[in-house]
């Protein structure tokens, strides 16, 4: 059934991002899950036009660094990043 597709799609992105942030090592999931979830919540959604964090609180999150600037410090991707890849890269940046 596709009835749960709207609910399950974001979970797929989080799961995929967690696998990428851990580089496939499931033992690292416990230490990376908070960063992946945080990166997911602060990533702007096309349909919302803002991040889920902003939609709930009406404010931008206070970050230990400017994630927009930190994103540009990473290597420029050769192709368009999927949502999971973007979340994984931001989670890795948050771990540093």
DRENRO-435065 format. One line per 2 residues: their letters; for each residue x, y, z of N, C-alpha, C. Coordinates in steps of 0.1 Angstrom, whole numbers, plus 5000, padded with zeros to 4 digits. Layout:
# DRENRO-435065
a> X:Y:Z:X:Y:Z:X:Y:Z ~ ...
END
This chain:
# DRENRO-435065
xx> 5008:4988:5000:5000:5000:5000:5009:5012:5000 ~ 5004:5023:4993:5012:5035:4993:5006:5046:5002
xx> 4997:5041:5010:4990:5051:5020:5000:5057:5029 ~ 5010:5050:5033:5020:5055:5043:5032:5062:5036
xx> 5032:5063:5023:5043:5069:5016:5047:5083:5021 ~ 5037:5091:5024:5040:5105:5029:5048:5104:5042
xx> 5044:5095:5051:5051:5093:5064:5064:5086:5063 ~ 5065:5076:5054:5077:5068:5053:5088:5075:5045
xx> 5085:5084:5036:5096:5090:5028:5106:5097:5037 ~ 5102:5106:5046:5113:5112:5054:5121:5102:5063
xx> 5114:5091:5067:5122:5081:5074:5132:5075:5066 ~ 5129:5073:5053:5139:5067:5044:5151:5076:5043
xx> 5149:5089:5041:5160:5099:5040:5169:5098:5053 ~ 5162:5098:5065:5170:5097:5077:5178:5084:5078
xx> 5172:5073:5075:5179:5060:5075:5190:5060:5065 ~ 5188:5065:5053:5199:5065:5043:5210:5075:5047
xx> 5207:5086:5053:5217:5096:5058:5225:5090:5069 ~ 5218:5082:5078:5225:5076:5089:5235:5065:5084
xx> 5231:5058:5074:5240:5048:5069:5252:5055:5062 ~ 5250:5066:5055:5261:5073:5048:5270:5080:5059
xx> 5264:5086:5069:5272:5092:5079:5281:5083:5087 ~ 5276:5070:5088:5284:5060:5095:5292:5052:5086
xx> 5292:5055:5073:5299:5048:5063:5297:5033:5064 ~ 5284:5029:5066:5280:5016:5067:5282:5008:5080
xx> 5289:5014:5089:5293:5007:5102:5281:5009:5112 ~ 5273:4999:5114:5261:5001:5122:5265:5003:5137
xx> 5277:5000:5141:5281:5002:5155:5282:5017:5158 ~ 5284:5025:5148:5285:5040:5150:5271:5047:5150
xx> 5260:5040:5147:5247:5046:5147:5244:5053:5160 ~ 5247:5048:5171:5243:5054:5184:5250:5067:5185
xx> 5262:5069:5181:5269:5081:5183:5266:5091:5172 ~ 5260:5087:5161:5257:5096:5150:5242:5100:5148
xx> 5233:5092:5155:5219:5094:5153:5214:5108:5156 ~ 5220:5114:5167:5215:5127:5171:5219:5138:5161
xx> 5231:5137:5156:5236:5146:5145:5227:5145:5133 ~ 5224:5133:5129:5216:5130:5117:5202:5136:5118
xx> 5196:5133:5130:5183:5139:5132:5183:5154:5133 ~ 5193:5160:5139:5193:5174:5140:5195:5180:5126
xx> 5204:5174:5118:5207:5179:5105:5194:5178:5096 ~ 5186:5167:5098:5174:5166:5091:5164:5176:5095
xx> 5163:5180:5108:5153:5189:5113:5156:5204:5108 ~ 5169:5207:5106:5172:5220:5102:5174:5222:5087
xx> 5172:5212:5079:5173:5212:5065:5160:5218:5059 ~ 5161:5228:5050:5149:5234:5045:5142:5224:5035
xx> 5129:5223:5037:5121:5214:5029:5114:5223:5017 ~ 5115:5217:5005:5109:5224:4994:5094:5227:4996
xx> 5087:5217:5001:5072:5219:5002:5069:5229:5013 ~ 5077:5229:5024:5074:5239:5035:5079:5253:5032
xx> 5090:5253:5025:5097:5266:5022:5106:5270:5034 ~ 5107:5261:5044:5115:5264:5055:5119:5250:5061
xx> 5127:5251:5072:5130:5238:5079:5119:5234:5088 ~ 5118:5221:5092:5108:5217:5102:5110:5225:5115
xx> 5123:5227:5119:5126:5234:5131:5120:5248:5131 ~ 5121:5255:5120:5116:5269:5118:5101:5268:5118
xx> 5095:5258:5112:5080:5257:5111:5074:5256:5125 ~ 5081:5248:5133:5076:5246:5147:5078:5258:5156
xx> 5090:5263:5156:5094:5273:5166:5093:5288:5161 ~ 5094:5290:5148:5093:5303:5142:5107:5310:5143
xx> 5117:5303:5147:5130:5309:5149:5140:5300:5142 ~ 5152:5305:5138:5163:5297:5133:5170:5291:5144
xx> 5176:5279:5143:5183:5273:5153:5196:5280:5156 ~ 5201:5279:5169:5214:5285:5172:5224:5274:5170
xx> 5233:5277:5161:5243:5267:5157:5257:5270:5163 ~ 5265:5260:5166:5279:5262:5170:5287:5268:5159
xx> 5282:5267:5147:5289:5274:5135:5278:5276:5125 ~ 5281:5284:5115:5271:5287:5105:5271:5276:5095
xx> 5261:5268:5095:5260:5256:5086:5260:5260:5071 ~ 5255:5271:5068:5256:5275:5054:5270:5277:5049
xx> 5278:5284:5058:5292:5286:5054:5300:5273:5055 ~ 5296:5264:5065:5303:5252:5067:5300:5242:5055
xx> 5288:5243:5050:5285:5235:5038:5294:5238:5026 ~ 5297:5251:5025:5306:5255:5013:5320:5251:5016
xx> 5324:5248:5028:5338:5244:5031:5340:5229:5027 ~ 5329:5222:5024:5331:5208:5019:5334:5209:5005
xx> 5339:5197:5000:5342:5196:4985:5329:5198:4977 ~ 5330:5205:4966:5319:5208:4958:5315:5194:4951
xx> 5302:5190:4953:5298:5178:4947:5298:5178:4932 ~ 5301:5167:4926:5301:5167:4911:5287:5165:4905
xx> 5278:5160:4914:5264:5159:4909:5255:5165:4920 ~ 5242:5166:4917:5232:5170:4926:5231:5161:4938
xx> 5231:5166:4950:5230:5157:4962:5216:5153:4965 ~ 5214:5141:4969:5200:5137:4973:5198:5143:4987
xx> 5186:5142:4992:5183:5147:5005:5191:5139:5016 ~ 5192:5126:5014:5199:5118:5023:5214:5121:5024
xx> 5220:5124:5012:5234:5127:5011:5237:5141:5018 ~ 5228:5151:5015:5229:5164:5022:5228:5163:5037
xx> 5218:5155:5042:5217:5153:5056:5229:5146:5062 ~ 5234:5136:5055:5246:5129:5060:5258:5138:5061
xx> 5260:5147:5050:5272:5156:5050:5270:5166:5062 ~ 5258:5171:5064:5256:5181:5075:5258:5174:5088
xx> 5254:5162:5090:5256:5154:5102:5271:5153:5105 ~ 5278:5149:5095:5293:5148:5097:5299:5161:5101
xx> 5295:5172:5095:5300:5185:5098:5296:5189:5113 ~ 5284:5185:5117:5280:5187:5131:5288:5179:5141
xx> 5293:5168:5137:5302:5159:5146:5315:5166:5149 ~ 5320:5174:5140:5333:5180:5141:5334:5191:5151
END
